[in-house]
């Protein structure tokens, strides 16, 4: 687990400037880096340690200097905007790209009453306190993932709010397939898996009335190119796009395409489209028929996954009876 970084504007700026120089994946001497940034070698060393604490793998070789484990492509607001599908550009009220932020979801939740909340897309190279479901941390090393949040208001809310998380999962998988990344599946309610390894996750947070106007913050985290030392930790079943895509798509192009798919889904959403979205989700359900443990507030429940119902709830066969569950966390059996 990576330690949280307290944000200091000067420290953030120094880290990012240094990372821009190292992003080419080549060796750079401490002297060269210090001269380019007009700082001491001690300051370079301090920034390097700070970047390592953000999860990056930086190699040091005497006589050669420092280099990143692999080259890095930074997110570019200009490139993202020019790559978005022209049909959804007007739906994006604002596009914000952070170097570092505590949480993209929290940033939007703090601004949920602002006029430009609806359609506000937020991305970050690094989150110090990214969130998953049930308050779990979403940890992603600096520049190694796609940390995306989107603010949206439903004047007429969906028949079941759980549908939105499933619809986002469909958008993610269909984007991956568009780039030739196959064998990707969905695990209810919010996980994106590749051959049972976790590739990404979704977190939807709501403010408002269930029967009236509702404002949602939709967060998506996808592993793009993890440092190998993190991806290969024993018992940590995770993967990334870099490990399964050939060729590796541009991080900016992939992100713009994902945002376009999500925006298209939201801009055309109405309850009449729910059956189609659910059917598309079922096509990518990768745990139907498996025996799992569902962790609920009332305790664990073991059963066989029977799919989802028309409201997007989980169907679980327990003692020869199929029961519906609206919440919980599924644990897969080990050794499969």
N, C-alpha and C positions, 0 to 999 in steps of 0.2 A: 504494500500500500504506500502510495506516495504521500509525503507530508503536504499539508496545505501551505500555499505561499501567501504571505501578507503582501498586499499590493502597495508599492511605492512607485510613483510615476517615473522617477528618475531611474530606479532599478529596472522597471519594466522596459523603459526605452533602451537602456544599455543592453539588456538581455536580447531584445529584438534586433537591435543593430548588429550585435555580434552574430546572432543566428543568421542574419541576412548574408553575412560574409561566409559563414560556414555552410550555407545551404547548397553550395555546388558539390558537396561531398569530397572535396579535395583537401589536402593538408595545407594548413596555414600556420606559420610560426607565431609564437606569442609576441615577438618583436614586431612582426608585420601587422598583426591585429591591433596591437597597441598604437602603432604609428598611424594606421588608418583611422582609428577611432579617437585619437588624441588622448589616450589614457595610459596609465602605467600598466606594466605586465601583471602587477599585483591585482589591479582592478579587473584585468582580463581573467585571471584565475578565479576571482570572486564570482564573476558573471558565469564562467564555465561551471562552477560548482552549483550555482543557482539553477542553470539549465539542466544539469544532471538531476537535481532535486525535482524538476518538472517531468522527469521520466525519460529524458533523452539519453541515448548512448553516444558518448563522445570518446573517441580513441586518442590517446596521447602517445606519440613515438618520439623518443629523444633524437634531436637533430632534424626532425621533420615538422613537428608541431602538433596541431590538433585537427581532427576531422570528424564529421558526423558519420554514423554507421552507413547511412545512405542519403543521397540528395533529397532535398525537401522543396515542395511546391507550396508557396504561400497562397492563401486565398486572396483574391483581388476583387474588390468591389466593382471596379470598372469592367473587368472581364466577366464577372458574374452577370452584371446587368446586360452586357451586350450579347451574352450567350442564352439568356432566358428566352423561352418561346414567346414570340411576339403577341400571342393570344392571351397571355397572362400578365404581361408587363403592367397594364393598367390596374391590376388587382393588388400589386405590391405598393403599399403606401409609403414604405420606407425600407431600406436595406442597410443594416448596420453590421460591420465586420470588426470585431474586437481582436486586438492582440492578446489580451488577457482580461478575464472577467470572472467573478465568482461563479455565476450560473446564468446561462442564457435564459432558462425558464424563469429564474427569479428576477432577472432584469425586466422581463416583460410583465411579470406579476406586479412588480412595483410601479408599473406604468399602465396598469390595466384600464384606468379611467381616462387616459389621454386620448385626444382626438385622432391621433395617427396609430392607435393600437391595432385597429382592424387592418390586416394585411401587412403588419410590420414583421419583417424577416430579420432574425438576429443569428449571426454566426460568430464563432470564436476559435482562435488558434489554440487557446488553453483555458480550461476552467479549473479554478482552485477548489470549487465546491459543487461540481456537477452532480445532479441528482438522478437516481433511478426510482423505481417503485418502492413504496413502503419506507421512504427515507433513506434507502441505500445510496451510497456514493456511486457516481458514474466516473470512473477514473480513465483518463485518456492522456497519454503523454503529449507534450507540446507539439502541435502541428501534425500529429499522427492520426487524427480522426476527423470526422465530420460532426461537429457539435452544432446542431441547428434547432432553433425555436421559432415558432410562428404564432402571432396573435390573430385571433379570428372571433368575430361576433356572429352568432346565429340569432336572427330576429325571431324565426320560428325554429326551435331546437329540433334535433333529430328525435325520432320516436324512442330511441334508446341511446344514451350518450356513449355506451360501450362500443357502438358501431364506429365511432370516429377513430378509436385506436386501431380497430381492425382494418378500416379503410386506409389508414396511414401505412399499416403493414403491407397491404396490397400495393400501394404506391412505391414503397421501398423495393419489394421483390420484383415488381415489373420493371423498375428502373435498372436493377441489377441484371435482369435477363436481357434488357435492351443492349447492355454492354457485353453480352456473351458470358455473363457469370451465372452458371447454372447450378443445379443441385442445392438451391437455396429454398428453405421452407420457413413456415411460420409456426410458432408455438404459442398457443393461447396464454395470456391475452396480448402480449406485447413484445415477444422476442423474435429476432431474425436469426436463423441458424443456417449453417452450412455443414452438412454431414455431422450434425449434432453439436458442432462447435459454435459458440455464440459469436455472431458477426455484428449484431446491433440490438438496440432496444428502443422502446417508445414510452413516453410519459405524457399523459394528457391531464392538465389541471384546469378546473373550472371555477368561475365565479358567476353567480347569478341564480335565477330561478329555473327549476326544471321545466316549468310550464310557460316560461316567458323568455325574453331576451337573455341570452347566455354568452358570456365571453370566455373563450378557451385559450389556454397556452398549450401548444402542442410541441413537445420536445422529441427530437430524434437524435440518437447517437449511433454512429457507424464507425467501426474500426477500419481505417484506410490503410495505414502502413505502420504497424507497431514495431518498436525495437524488438529484435529477435529474442533478446533475453527475457522480455515480458511475455511474448507470445508462446514461448516454449517452457514456461514455468510448469513443473509437474503438477498435475491435478487441476490446472487452470485451463479449462477447455474453451479457449477463445481462438478466433482466427481473424484475418483481415482481408481486405480486397487485394492487397499486394500479393498475398499467398495463393489466391485462387483465380486471379484474372491474368490473362495473357492475350494481348498486351495490357499493361496497367493503364487504365484511363486517366486522363488529366483530372486532378482533384477539383479544379474549377469547373471543368466541363461536366463531370459527374454531378457535382453539387447543384449546378444550374439546372441540369436535367431533372434532378430529384425535386427541386423547388418547383419547377414547371409542372411536373406531374401532380404534386400535392395541391398547388394552386388551381389547376384545372379541375381536380376532384372537388375541391371546396367551392369553387365558383359555380359549378353546375349541380351542386348537391341539393337534393330534395328527397323526401321520404320514399318517393316512387322508385328511386334508384337503389334503395337498400337491398332488395333481393339480388340484384346483379352484383353488388359489391360483396355480399355474403357468399355468393357462388364463386366469385373469383378468389375470395379468401380460402374457401374449401379446397380449391384446386391446389393450393400451396400448403395445406395443413399437413405437417410432417410428423404428427404424433397420434393421429387417429388410429385406433386399434391397439395402442400401447397401454400397458398397465403402469399407472403413475400414482404418485402421492400428491394430493392437493392439500396444501397447507392453508387452513382457514382460521378465522378468529376463534372458532369453536374446537379447533384441534385438527390433526391430520386425517384425511380420508383417502383410502386406497380404492382405486377402481380402474376400469378400462375406458379410455377416451372414446366417446361415440360421436364426436364432432361438435358442432355448435347449432343452436336453434335459431329461429327467425329474429330474435332480438340480439343475437351475438353472444348469448350466454353459453358457457361450457356445458356439454352433455357428458355425464359420467355414469357408466354402468356399475352400480354398486349392489352386490348381492342379487343379481338378476333383475334389478330395477334401474331404469334410466332416470337420473335426476339432473336438475338444472342448477348451475351455480353462476352467480353474477360476479363473484370476486374470489380471489385466492391465488396462490403461487404454486405452479406445477413443478414437482421434482421428478426428473427422469431417473429410471433405474440405472445403476452403474454397470459397466461391462457390456453394454450394447453397442 
